[in-house]
């Protein structure tokens, strides 16, 4: 246990990460808009890449990807010869965390992390993070990891099992954000941490499915605002300062860019075949890309292949920039985990991970929700295959097998990337499409705040030295 606090008690904080929140969407969120009017708000200058793991690590360390090392939602682990996304160990994040700084002057400072990333292994007092049960027979069932362990059964008894299949995949919807909100309310009521971090993903879903200007996306914003309202009331009753921020804004796209297919056609990317299916072979490839929304880290095995890699991508439609060593340094991405080159998509484009040239040779995980097996991010997992007339029957059959405790295969994701209508990762071109920060304290922020200054702001709001 931590020592007793020294000195005056810090001001308690609630920090809501409302993913995808922008000034334009705030117009459809009356409770958050009212908080901004009575408090303060600022445009938030995010980091490149503007993706979840990178942005959150920047908020909590006050440093750039070049320093904290989180260069995307995943990368090529050269020492393992494997591409890994959505790891959960906080040890991957280098640097002095927000709670480390707080405890230097207030040793008893308590922190609850409710679904912010890199939660496992973090030196926080309370942790809740998605963590499926992977049974020995291959089944995957919804669940979460908690610390202290007893909190797991406490939350499950009150709220039900963590709704994993509403957190990501074709069924992703408001249910997961409501569960996370209710879990946060429960933790505030029963544990009263000095700092509560709460991650709310709902806007991510329909904005990627339909784009930010679609009425369904506006409705999603209003729905989430209504779910958040009781939590804001709780914070107000507890005299808890509220900070609402977002990692990025989602902008319209209509062009998937198959960057790995271009590298394969150029003879740089290699695959190996098993049971008629093709699997990316990163250890043998001369070059390959780890696609992550609108950026891609391109790993080039030998320096002599850099020019051939540039040539393969220079004329690829949808590629805006290729950052070399100087470009990475200018964008604070000069870290050993970054690719030898980093590609940025044009504003209306995004990168797929696809590397096969014939769908008949696609790997067995391609039509599944498999965030840990795919060698890149796949937003198409938000859709059911519109070209498969039996897709709902397949889903229902798989669900029935799941409920019977049998192994199941939910192969419903299309191999056509064209339905995606929203993406992120680039730096925003206009403030109205970028992230913002709202604080319940008037005059807490000016017109703008850098992502690297969020840590200092939170310490100041808590009444602790920066």
C-alpha positions in Angstrom: 0.0 0.0 0.0 1.1 3.6 -0.6 2.1 5.8 2.3 -0.4 8.3 3.8 -0.7 11.5 1.8 1.6 14.4 2.8 0.3 17.9 2.9 -3.1 19.2 1.7 -5.3 16.8 -0.2 -5.0 17.3 -4.0 -8.1 18.3 -6.0 -9.7 15.1 -7.3 -9.8 14.7 -11.1 -11.9 12.9 -13.6 -10.3 12.6 -17.1 -12.5 11.4 -19.9 -10.9 10.3 -23.1 -13.8 10.8 -25.5 -12.2 9.3 -28.6 -12.9 11.2 -31.8 -14.5 14.3 -30.1 -14.1 17.4 -32.3 -15.5 21.0 -32.1 -17.9 20.0 -34.9 -19.2 17.0 -33.0 -19.5 19.0 -29.8 -22.5 20.7 -31.4 -24.4 17.4 -31.0 -23.4 16.9 -27.4 -25.4 19.3 -25.1 -23.9 18.1 -21.8 -20.3 18.4 -22.9 -21.0 21.7 -24.7 -22.5 23.1 -21.4 -19.3 22.0 -19.6 -17.2 23.8 -22.2 -19.3 27.0 -21.8 -19.2 27.1 -18.0 -15.6 26.0 -17.9 -12.9 26.3 -20.6 -11.9 24.7 -23.8 -8.9 24.6 -26.1 -7.9 23.1 -29.4 -5.6 20.2 -28.7 -2.5 19.9 -30.9 -2.0 16.2 -31.1 1.0 14.1 -32.1 1.9 12.1 -35.2 0.6 9.5 -35.5 -2.7 10.6 -34.2 -3.7 7.2 -32.9 -4.8 5.9 -29.5 -1.7 4.3 -28.0 0.6 7.1 -29.2 -1.7 10.0 -28.0 -2.5 8.5 -24.6 1.2 7.8 -23.9 2.0 11.4 -24.8 -0.7 12.7 -22.5 0.6 10.6 -19.6 4.3 11.2 -20.0 4.4 14.7 -21.5 6.9 13.5 -24.1 6.8 12.7 -27.8 6.9 9.3 -29.5 10.7 9.8 -30.0 11.0 9.7 -26.2 8.2 7.4 -24.9 8.6 4.9 -27.8 4.9 4.3 -28.6 5.2 5.0 -32.4 1.8 3.6 -33.2 -0.8 1.1 -32.0 1.8 -1.5 -32.8 5.0 -2.0 -34.7 7.5 -4.6 -35.9 9.4 -6.1 -32.9 12.7 -6.6 -34.6 14.0 -8.7 -31.8 11.1 -11.1 -32.2 10.7 -11.0 -35.9 7.0 -10.4 -35.4 4.4 -7.6 -35.9 2.4 -7.0 -32.7 -0.4 -4.6 -32.2 -2.5 -3.7 -29.1 0.0 -5.0 -26.5 -1.1 -4.2 -23.0 2.1 -4.0 -20.8 2.9 -0.5 -19.5 6.6 -1.4 -19.5 6.5 -0.6 -23.2 6.0 3.1 -22.4 9.3 4.8 -21.5 9.2 7.9 -19.2 7.9 9.5 -16.1 4.2 8.9 -15.9 1.6 11.3 -14.5 1.2 9.3 -11.4 4.9 9.1 -10.8 5.2 12.9 -10.8 2.2 13.2 -8.5 3.5 10.8 -6.0 6.9 12.5 -5.7 5.2 15.4 -3.8 2.1 13.5 -2.6 3.1 9.9 -1.8 -0.5 8.7 -1.2 -1.8 9.8 -4.6 -4.3 7.2 -5.9 -5.1 6.5 -9.5 -7.8 4.5 -11.3 -7.3 3.5 -14.9 -10.5 2.4 -16.5 -9.7 1.2 -20.0 -6.9 3.6 -21.0 -4.3 1.7 -22.9 -1.1 0.1 -21.6 -2.9 -0.5 -18.3 -1.5 -3.8 -17.3 1.6 -3.6 -15.2 1.1 0.1 -14.6 1.8 1.4 -11.1 -1.9 2.5 -10.6 -4.0 1.6 -7.7 -7.1 0.5 -9.6 -7.1 -1.0 -13.1 -9.9 -2.2 -15.4 -9.0 -3.2 -19.0 -10.5 -5.5 -21.6 -8.9 -9.0 -21.4 -10.7 -11.9 -23.0 -10.5 -15.5 -21.6 -8.5 -17.6 -24.1 -9.6 -21.1 -23.3 -7.3 -24.1 -24.1 -9.7 -25.4 -26.7 -9.4 -22.1 -28.7 -12.5 -20.4 -27.6 -12.4 -16.7 -26.8 -14.9 -15.3 -24.3 -15.5 -11.7 -23.1 -13.9 -10.6 -19.9 -11.7 -8.0 -18.3 -8.6 -7.7 -16.2 -8.9 -5.8 -12.9 -6.6 -4.8 -10.1 -7.3 -5.4 -7.3 -8.5 -8.8 -8.4 -11.6 -8.7 -6.3 -12.9 -5.8 -8.4 -13.5 -8.2 -11.3 -16.3 -10.1 -9.6 -17.6 -6.9 -8.0 -18.1 -5.2 -11.4 -19.4 -8.3 -13.0 -22.0 -8.8 -10.4 -23.2 -5.2 -10.7 -22.8 -4.6 -14.4 -22.5 -8.0 -16.1 -19.6 -9.4 -18.0 -17.4 -6.8 -19.8 -19.1 -6.5 -23.3 -16.1 -7.3 -25.4 -18.0 -7.9 -28.6 -19.6 -4.4 -28.2 -16.1 -2.9 -27.6 -14.8 -3.8 -31.1 -16.1 -5.7 -34.2 -19.3 -5.6 -36.2 -21.3 -5.4 -33.0 -19.3 -2.4 -31.5 -21.8 0.1 -30.2 -22.9 2.2 -27.1 -23.1 -0.9 -24.8 -19.3 -0.9 -24.1 -19.1 2.8 -23.4 -22.1 2.5 -21.1 -20.4 -0.3 -19.2 -17.2 1.6 -18.9 -19.1 4.7 -17.7 -21.0 2.7 -15.1 -17.8 1.0 -13.9 -16.2 4.5 -13.5 -19.2 5.7 -11.5 -18.9 2.6 -9.3 -15.2 3.1 -8.7 -15.6 6.8 -7.9 -18.3 5.9 -5.4 -16.6 3.0 -3.7 -12.8 3.8 -4.0 -12.7 7.7 -4.4 -9.4 7.8 -6.3 -7.6 11.1 -6.6 -7.4 10.6 -10.4 -9.7 8.6 -12.5 -8.9 8.0 -16.2 -11.9 6.8 -18.3 -11.7 5.8 -21.9 -14.9 6.0 -23.9 -14.6 4.6 -27.5 -18.2 5.0 -28.8 -17.5 7.8 -31.4 -14.8 5.7 -33.0 -17.2 3.2 -34.4 -19.8 5.0 -36.5 -17.4 7.8 -37.5 -15.2 5.1 -39.2 -18.2 3.3 -40.6 -20.1 6.3 -42.0 -17.8 9.3 -41.8 -18.0 12.3 -39.4 -20.7 14.1 -41.4 -23.3 11.3 -41.5 -26.4 11.7 -39.4 -25.7 8.3 -37.8 -22.4 9.7 -36.5 -24.2 12.8 -35.1 -26.7 10.5 -33.4 -23.8 8.5 -31.9 -22.4 11.7 -30.4 -25.7 12.6 -28.9 -26.1 9.0 -27.5 -22.7 9.1 -25.8 -23.4 12.5 -24.4 -26.5 11.2 -22.7 -24.6 8.3 -21.2 -21.8 10.6 -19.9 -24.3 13.0 -18.2 -24.8 11.0 -14.9 -21.0 10.7 -14.6 -20.6 14.4 -14.9 -23.3 14.9 -12.3 -21.4 12.5 -9.9 -18.2 14.5 -10.5 -20.0 17.8 -9.8 -21.5 16.4 -6.5 -18.0 15.3 -5.4 -16.4 18.6 -6.3 -14.2 16.7 -8.8 -12.6 18.7 -11.6 -13.4 17.2 -15.0 -11.2 17.2 -18.0 -12.5 15.9 -21.3 -10.1 15.4 -24.1 -9.8 13.5 -27.4 -6.8 11.8 -29.1 -7.7 12.7 -32.7 -10.5 13.7 -35.0 -11.9 11.4 -37.6 -12.1 12.8 -41.1 -13.8 11.5 -44.3 -12.0 8.9 -46.4 -13.0 6.9 -49.5 -9.7 5.5 -50.8 -8.1 2.4 -49.2 -4.4 2.2 -50.2 -3.0 -1.4 -50.4 0.6 -0.4 -49.5 1.8 -4.0 -48.9 0.5 -5.2 -52.2 2.6 -2.5 -53.9 5.7 -3.7 -52.0 4.9 -7.3 -53.0 4.5 -6.5 -56.7 7.9 -4.8 -56.5 9.4 -8.0 -55.2 10.2 -6.6 -51.8 7.5 -8.3 -49.6 7.5 -12.1 -49.2 4.9 -14.5 -48.0 4.9 -18.2 -47.0 2.1 -20.6 -47.8 0.3 -23.0 -45.5 -2.8 -25.0 -46.4 -3.3 -22.9 -49.5 -3.2 -19.6 -47.5 -0.6 -16.9 -47.6 1.0 -15.4 -44.5 3.3 -12.4 -44.4 6.9 -13.3 -43.8 8.4 -10.2 -42.2 11.7 -11.9 -41.4 12.3 -12.8 -45.0 10.9 -9.7 -46.6 13.1 -7.0 -47.9 10.4 -4.4 -47.0 6.9 -4.5 -45.6 4.5 -2.0 -44.0 2.7 -2.0 -40.7 -0.5 -0.2 -41.6 -2.0 1.9 -38.9 -5.0 4.0 -40.1 -3.4 6.9 -42.1 0.2 6.1 -41.4 2.3 3.1 -42.1 5.7 2.2 -40.7 7.8 0.6 -43.5 10.5 -1.7 -42.3 13.4 -2.1 -44.8 15.8 -5.0 -43.9 18.9 -3.7 -45.7 20.0 -0.1 -46.4 20.6 -1.0 -50.0 16.8 -1.6 -50.4 15.7 1.8 -49.3 15.8 3.3 -52.8 13.8 0.4 -54.3 11.3 0.8 -51.5 10.9 4.5 -52.2 10.5 3.8 -55.9 7.8 1.2 -55.2 5.7 3.7 -53.2 6.6 7.0 -54.8 3.9 6.8 -57.4 1.3 4.9 -55.4 -2.0 6.8 -55.4 -3.0 7.8 -51.9 0.5 8.2 -50.5 1.1 11.8 -49.5 4.6 11.7 -47.9 7.4 9.3 -47.2 9.4 10.3 -44.1 13.0 9.4 -44.0 15.4 9.9 -41.1 15.2 13.7 -41.3 11.4 13.6 -41.8 10.9 11.3 -38.8 13.1 13.6 -36.7 11.0 16.6 -37.7 7.8 14.8 -36.6 9.3 13.4 -33.4 9.1 9.8 -34.7 12.9 9.2 -34.7 12.7 6.1 -32.4 14.3 2.7 -33.1 10.8 1.1 -33.2 9.8 3.3 -36.2 10.1 1.9 -39.7 13.1 3.0 -41.8 10.4 5.0 -43.7 7.1 6.2 -42.5 4.3 6.8 -45.0 1.5 9.3 -44.6 -1.8 8.9 -46.5 -3.4 11.7 -48.4 -6.3 13.3 -46.4 -9.1 11.1 -48.1 -7.1 7.9 -48.0 -6.0 5.2 -45.5 -3.7 2.2 -45.4 -4.9 -1.4 -45.4 -2.7 -4.2 -44.1 -3.6 -6.5 -47.1 -0.7 -8.2 -48.7 -2.3 -11.1 -50.7 -3.1 -10.6 -54.4 -5.9 -13.1 -54.6 -8.7 -13.3 -52.0 -8.8 -17.0 -52.4 -5.3 -17.1 -50.9 -6.1 -14.8 -48.0 -5.2 -16.1 -44.5 -7.8 -17.7 -42.3 -7.8 -14.7 -39.9 -8.7 -12.2 -42.6 -12.5 -12.5 -42.3 -12.4 -12.6 -38.5 -12.0 -10.0 -35.8 -8.4 -10.8 -35.0 -6.7 -7.7 -33.7 -3.7 -9.7 -32.4 -3.0 -11.8 -35.5 -3.4 -9.3 -38.3 -0.1 -7.6 -39.2 -1.8 -4.2 -39.2 -4.9 -2.3 -38.2 -8.1 -3.4 -39.9 -11.1 -1.1 -39.6 -13.1 -3.4 -41.9 -13.7 -5.4 -38.7 -16.5 -3.0 -38.0 -18.5 -4.4 -40.8 -20.3 -7.6 -41.8 -19.7 -8.7 -45.3 -22.5 -7.1 -47.4 -21.7 -9.5 -50.3 -22.4 -12.6 -48.3 -26.1 -13.4 -48.3 -25.6 -15.9 -45.5 -23.5 -13.6 -43.3 -26.2 -13.2 -40.6 -26.9 -16.9 -40.6 -23.2 -17.6 -40.1 -23.1 -15.1 -37.3 -26.1 -16.6 -35.6 -24.7 -20.2 -36.0 -21.4 -19.1 -34.5 -23.1 -17.4 -31.6 -25.2 -20.5 -30.9 -22.1 -22.6 -30.8 -20.5 -20.0 -28.5 -23.4 -20.2 -26.1 -23.2 -24.0 -26.0 -19.5 -23.7 -25.0 -18.3 -25.0 -28.4 -15.6 -23.7 -30.5 -16.8 -21.2 -33.1 -15.5 -19.2 -36.0 -17.2 -15.8 -36.6 -16.0 -15.4 -40.3 -18.2 -12.4 -41.2 -15.7 -9.6 -42.0 -15.5 -8.6 -45.7 -12.3 -8.6 -47.6 -13.3 -5.4 -49.5 -12.0 -2.3 -47.7 -14.1 0.2 -49.6 -17.0 0.6 -47.0 -14.8 2.5 -44.6 -15.7 6.2 -44.6 -13.7 7.7 -41.7 -10.1 7.5 -40.6 -7.4 9.3 -38.7 -3.6 9.3 -38.0 -2.6 12.5 -39.9 -2.3 15.8 -38.1 -5.6 17.7 -38.7 -5.7 20.3 -41.4 -8.4 22.4 -39.6 -9.2 22.9 -35.9 -12.8 21.9 -36.3 -11.7 18.4 -37.4 -9.1 18.0 -34.7 -9.2 17.0 -31.1 -10.0 19.4 -28.2 -9.8 19.6 -24.5 -12.5 20.8 -22.1 -12.1 21.6 -18.5 -14.8 22.3 -15.8 -12.5 25.0 -14.4 -12.9 28.4 -16.1 -9.8 29.9 -17.6 -7.8 26.7 -17.0 -6.6 26.7 -20.6 -6.1 29.2 -23.4 -7.0 28.7 -27.0 -4.6 25.9 -27.6 -2.8 23.2 -25.7 -0.2 20.7 -26.9 -0.6 17.0 -26.2 2.8 17.1 -24.5 1.4 19.8 -22.0 -1.6 17.7 -20.8 0.4 16.0 -18.1 1.5 19.4 -16.7 -2.1 20.7 -16.9 -3.5 17.8 -14.9 -0.8 18.2 -12.2 -1.7 21.9 -12.0 -5.4 21.2 -11.7 -4.7 18.7 -9.0 -2.8 21.4 -7.1 0.5 19.5 -7.4 3.9 20.8 -8.7 4.4 20.3 -12.4 
